[in-house]
Amino acid sequence: MASFIDTYHYWGAEFVSYLQTTLPSLGPFFMWVSDIGDPGLAFTLYFPAVVALHAGVGVRLMWSIVFCEWSNMILKW
């Protein structure tokens, strides 16, 4: 299992390196994507906007945000 994870990380780093050297003009786009995916925005911007449109969907969004943040914290621990 460890060799699979090592291989997975290696090829992930190789892919990122390839993107950075081949498509340097897309750097600002990927930074923007990273910014809009910030978990802080999920609580302060996306959740209130979705609740204003549909309360049930907003509650499901909040539970998915909480689960994703919790699992991210547990898996990094």
C-alpha positions as CSV (number, residue, x, y, z in Angstrom):
1,M,0.0,0.0,0.0
2,A,2.8,2.4,0.8
3,S,4.3,2.0,-2.6
4,F,1.0,2.8,-4.2
5,I,0.7,6.0,-2.2
6,D,4.3,6.9,-3.0
7,T,3.7,6.3,-6.7
8,Y,0.5,8.4,-6.5
9,H,2.2,11.3,-4.9
10,Y,5.2,11.1,-7.3
11,W,2.9,11.2,-10.4
12,G,0.8,14.0,-8.8
13,A,4.0,16.1,-8.3
14,E,5.1,15.3,-11.9
15,F,1.7,16.4,-13.3
16,V,1.8,19.6,-11.3
17,S,5.4,20.3,-12.5
18,Y,4.3,19.5,-16.1
19,L,1.4,22.0,-15.9
20,Q,3.6,24.7,-14.4
21,T,6.3,24.4,-17.0
22,T,4.0,23.8,-20.0
23,L,1.1,26.2,-19.2
24,P,2.6,29.1,-17.1
25,S,-0.1,31.5,-18.4
26,L,-2.8,29.5,-16.6
27,G,-1.3,30.2,-13.2
28,P,-3.7,33.1,-12.4
29,F,-6.6,30.9,-13.5
30,F,-5.6,28.1,-11.1
31,M,-5.0,30.7,-8.3
32,W,-8.6,32.0,-8.9
33,V,-10.0,28.4,-8.8
34,S,-8.1,27.9,-5.5
35,D,-9.5,31.2,-4.1
36,I,-13.1,30.4,-4.9
37,G,-12.7,26.9,-3.4
38,D,-11.6,28.4,-0.1
39,P,-13.6,26.8,2.8
40,G,-14.0,30.2,4.4
41,L,-16.1,31.3,1.5
42,A,-18.3,28.3,1.8
43,F,-19.5,29.5,5.2
44,T,-19.5,33.3,4.5
45,L,-20.7,33.5,0.9
46,Y,-22.0,30.3,-0.6
47,F,-24.1,29.0,2.3
48,P,-26.1,32.3,2.9
49,A,-26.6,32.6,-0.9
50,V,-27.9,29.1,-1.2
51,V,-30.1,29.3,1.9
52,A,-31.7,32.5,0.4
53,L,-32.5,30.6,-2.7
54,H,-33.7,27.3,-1.1
55,A,-33.5,26.5,2.6
56,G,-33.4,22.7,2.2
57,V,-30.5,22.8,-0.3
58,G,-28.7,25.2,2.0
59,V,-29.0,22.8,4.9
60,R,-27.7,19.9,2.8
61,L,-24.8,22.2,1.6
62,M,-23.9,23.0,5.2
63,W,-23.9,19.3,6.2
64,S,-21.7,18.5,3.2
65,I,-19.3,21.4,4.1
66,V,-19.1,20.2,7.7
67,F,-18.4,16.6,6.6
68,C,-15.8,17.6,4.1
69,E,-14.0,19.9,6.6
70,W,-14.2,17.2,9.3
71,S,-12.9,14.5,7.1
72,N,-10.1,16.7,5.7
73,M,-9.0,17.4,9.3
74,I,-9.2,13.8,10.4
75,L,-7.3,12.5,7.3
76,K,-4.5,15.1,7.7
77,W,-4.2,14.3,11.4
